[in-house]
């Protein structure tokens, strides 16, 4: 099994927040690009601009916690002010520290049954 931790989170963008949300995502992507063990960090917007999904993938729980530390310090308050969390599914084997942080967002945890990633 892999140490990789990943998730898909689904957000509803609050009324009147689209422009500030887009600017914030741009800022978060720029910041996260410098994290060496962030494997994927991709944001997707629905055609009607109301719903957003983010796919994040980290090499291990330590990399995940490093990212979450930066997110908490710089971005969490602003993000949660512009969206409502609709769903949060985490994949892999995050450690208890990661589970504790992500559980605060209502994350559901899915352990790997079988398969591979390239």
N, C-alpha and C positions, 0 to 999 in steps of 0.2 A: 504494500500500500504506500501511497505517496504522503508527504508532509504538506502538500499544497493545500491552501485554504482559498476557497472562492465563494462568491455569492452573486445573486441577482436580487436587486432591490427595485421595487416599483413605487413610484411617487405620483401623486396628483398635484399638479402645479396650482397654487392658490390663485384666485382671481386677481388680476392686476400685477402679478409677480413675474410674468414670463420674461421680460427684458432683464430684470435684475437677476433672475434665476440663470439665464443664459450667460450673463457676465460672470456670475459666481462659478458656474461650471468651467468656463474658460480659465479662470484663476486657479481652480482646483486642479485641472488637468496640467497646467503649467507647473504647479508646485509638485504634483505627484510624479511627473516625468523624471524628476531627479532622484527618485527612490530606487536604489539598485535592485531590490528584490521584489518590486512590483512587476508582475508578468503581464497583466492586462488591466486596463483602466479605460473602459469604453462606456460612453453615454449615448442613449438612443431616445429620440423624441417622436411621439405619435404624430400622424399627419394633421390632427386637429390641435396640436400643441398643448394638449391638456394632460398627457400622461408621459412619464419618463421612466425608462429602465436604465440601471447602471449595472454593468458586469465588471466585477473586480476579481483579480486572481493574484495570489501572493505565494512566494516560494515556501513559506512556512509560517508558523504562529508568531515567531519573532518579527518577521517582516510585516505581518498583519498588525501587530501591536505598534510597531514603529509608525506605520501609516495612520492608525487610529489615534495615536498621540498627536500627530500633526493636525489631523482632521478635527479633533476635539479642541485644540488650542486656537486654530485659525478659522475654521469653517462651519462647525456643527450648528452654532446658534443661528447663523445666517441661513444655512440650508433649511433647517427645521422651521424657520420663519417664512419660507417661501413655498414649502411643500407639505403635504400630508403623506405619511407612509401608508401605502396600501398593502404591501407585502414585502417580506424579506426572507429569502431562502438561502441558507449557507450550506456549502458542500465541502466534504473532506473530513479532516480530523483536527479541528481547532482545539487548542489547549483550553483549560478552564478560564484563564485570563481573557482570551478572545471571546469565549462563550459569555462571560460576564458582561463585557462591553456590548456585544451584538445583541444579547438578550434584552438590553434596554431599548432596542429598536423593534422588539417583537420578533426577532429572528427565530426561524424554525431551522433545526439542524438535521442534515441528511448525511449519514455516513456512507462511505463508498462500499458498494456490494461487490462490484466487479468492473472490469474495463480498463481502458488505458487512454492516455492523452499524449500527443506528440508535440 
